[in-house]
């Protein structure tokens, strides 16, 4: 799918191996920036108003388009780095949020 509007990437995970996760964190930001991604925020203890929530960290990123997000997510350098994320976390969800359609 090709889009030309801003998308947000939301990941929710629990760190299970801090050493592996630190390796991931150290390499993460240069790769994100090289693909035009922007780190917006993270929260280790969000306020949940309704529904079930797994404890962990929620991270929010932003990209100018879904194509840019997919280029980052599928890039060889990110896939190589993601091995450390998989070894150091339990992923609860990874979500892409699209901008509302034009009216």
C-alpha positions as CSV (number, residue, x, y, z in Angstrom):
1,X,0.0,0.0,0.0
2,X,1.4,3.4,-0.9
3,X,0.4,6.5,1.1
4,X,1.7,10.0,1.1
5,X,0.4,11.1,4.5
6,X,2.0,11.0,7.9
7,X,1.9,7.7,9.7
8,X,2.7,6.8,13.3
9,X,4.3,3.6,14.5
10,X,3.4,2.4,17.9
11,X,5.3,-0.5,19.6
12,X,4.5,-2.0,22.9
13,X,6.9,-4.5,24.5
14,X,8.5,-5.7,27.7
15,X,12.2,-5.7,28.1
16,X,13.3,-9.2,29.2
17,X,17.1,-9.0,28.6
18,X,18.4,-5.5,29.3
19,X,21.8,-6.2,27.8
20,X,20.3,-7.2,24.4
21,X,17.9,-4.3,24.5
22,X,20.8,-1.8,25.1
23,X,22.5,-3.1,22.0
24,X,19.3,-2.4,20.1
25,X,18.9,1.0,21.6
26,X,22.4,2.1,20.7
27,X,21.9,1.3,17.0
28,X,18.3,2.3,16.7
29,X,18.4,6.1,16.4
30,X,20.9,6.4,13.5
31,X,18.9,3.9,11.4
32,X,15.6,5.6,12.3
33,X,17.0,9.1,11.3
34,X,18.5,7.7,8.1
35,X,15.0,6.7,6.9
36,X,13.4,10.0,7.9
37,X,11.7,8.6,11.0
38,X,11.1,10.8,14.0
39,X,11.1,9.5,17.6
40,X,8.1,11.2,19.3
41,X,7.9,9.7,22.8
42,X,8.0,6.6,25.0
43,X,6.3,5.7,28.2
44,X,7.0,2.9,30.7
45,X,3.8,3.5,32.7
46,X,1.0,5.0,30.6
47,X,-2.3,5.8,32.2
48,X,-4.8,3.2,31.0
49,X,-8.3,4.5,31.1
50,X,-10.0,1.3,29.8
51,X,-9.2,-2.2,28.8
52,X,-6.4,-4.7,29.6
53,X,-2.8,-3.6,29.3
54,X,0.4,-5.6,29.5
55,X,3.1,-3.9,31.6
56,X,6.0,-2.6,29.5
57,X,7.2,0.2,27.3
58,X,5.2,1.9,24.6
59,X,7.2,3.8,21.9
60,X,5.7,6.2,19.3
61,X,7.5,7.1,16.0
62,X,6.4,9.2,13.1
63,X,7.2,8.9,9.3
64,X,6.2,11.2,6.4
65,X,4.6,8.2,4.6
66,X,3.9,4.5,5.0
67,X,6.4,3.9,2.2
68,X,9.1,5.6,4.4
69,X,8.1,3.5,7.4
70,X,8.2,0.3,5.4
71,X,11.6,1.2,3.9
72,X,12.9,1.6,7.5
73,X,11.2,-1.6,8.9
74,X,12.3,-3.8,6.0
75,X,15.8,-2.3,5.6
76,X,18.8,-4.7,5.9
77,X,20.3,-2.6,8.7
78,X,17.1,-2.5,10.7
79,X,16.4,-6.2,10.2
80,X,20.0,-7.0,11.4
81,X,19.6,-4.7,14.5
82,X,16.1,-6.1,15.2
83,X,17.7,-9.5,16.1
84,X,18.7,-7.8,19.4
85,X,15.2,-6.5,19.9
86,X,13.8,-10.0,19.5
87,X,16.4,-11.4,21.9
88,X,15.8,-8.7,24.5
89,X,12.1,-8.1,24.5
90,X,8.7,-9.7,24.4
91,X,6.6,-7.8,21.8
92,X,3.0,-7.2,22.7
93,X,2.1,-5.2,19.6
94,X,3.4,-3.2,16.7
95,X,0.9,-0.9,15.1
96,X,0.8,1.5,12.2
97,X,-1.7,4.4,12.6
98,X,-2.7,6.3,9.5
99,X,-3.7,9.9,9.2
100,X,-7.4,10.3,8.6
101,X,-8.5,10.4,4.9
102,X,-8.9,13.8,3.3
103,X,-12.4,15.2,3.4
